[in-house]
Amino acid sequence: MNERTVALVTGANKGIGFEIAAGLGALGVRVGIGARDEQRREDAVAKLRAAGVDAFGVPLDVTDDASVAAAAALLGGRLDVLVNNAGVAGAWPDEPSAVTPENLRAVVETNVIGVVRVTNAMLPLLRRSGRPRIVNQSSHVASLTLQTTPGADLGGVSGAYSPSKTFLNAITIQYAKELAGTPIKINCACPGYVATDLNGFHGTSTPADGAKIAVRLATLPDDGPTGGLFDDAGDVPW
């Protein structure tokens, strides 16, 4: 990566997304801070710039077609890295028997459809890049293998958030199959149990720790993997 590399990180005004932007910026990447809230977005940009990051704000609501199209236009024809980090946990309790159709739709709209909406809008730009990378923010709770492993502690039953991330994993695989033979690499990242507002700050690791795997996948070499699910330790089973 070099000073000419341009990245867009969605949901980058706080938490893991902010730290992903900071991590990429530390490597000399110019980073677009995608976020809905104008004040939080500009505050994040100012904080990153104060730390020496070449950051710029990108107004972006991943659930809105017009907002996503405007974000793509704002990038001015250049994008090398897309990190689909924006996500929601949904209402609580989250057990399948308590989940409402409205809540399930809202979670999927951001965590899955939003990723597809943004990715498809940015693909024409990524196809022009010499080393295009896409990272989708997933979770260990998305792994069907781990979910069905006796004794695995994944934080309880989930009827919306966890399945939405499994859906995201599945569609990432399909993107990888479609993009096989192109320079575009697309992978899912598992940041771990990170203390953010998504879980009421009950996580056991910091946002900076959680950002490391996404930064690594965003800067993969040309012989790096695609269509995989990874955490800091390596492969995570689907």
Number of C-alpha atoms within 10 A of each C-alpha: 15 9 11 12 21 24 26 28 24 28 24 30 27 19 19 26 27 25 23 29 33 27 20 27 25 15 15 18 24 24 29 27 28 31 25 18 13 15 11 14 24 19 14 23 26 16 16 22 15 11 12 13 22 21 25 18 22 27 20 25 21 30 18 14 15 12 17 24 17 14 23 22 14 14 16 9 13 20 28 27 31 25 31 29 24 22 23 16 19 20 16 12 13 20 14 12 9 14 17 15 9 10 19 19 15 19 23 23 20 22 27 24 20 22 26 19 18 25 21 14 18 25 18 14 19 23 17 14 19 13 21 26 26 27 28 27 26 29 24 24 24 24 22 14 13 17 18 9 10 7 8 11 10 16 8 10 14 19 19 26 25 23 18 27 25 20 17 24 25 14 17 25 18 13 18 18 13 10 15 14 9 11 17 22 27 27 25 28 31 25 24 21 21 21 18 17 13 14 11 8 13 12 15 11 15 18 22 17 16 24 27 21 23 32 21 17 26 27 21 16 13 13 8 9 13 23 21 20 27 22 21 17 7 11 12 18 13 16
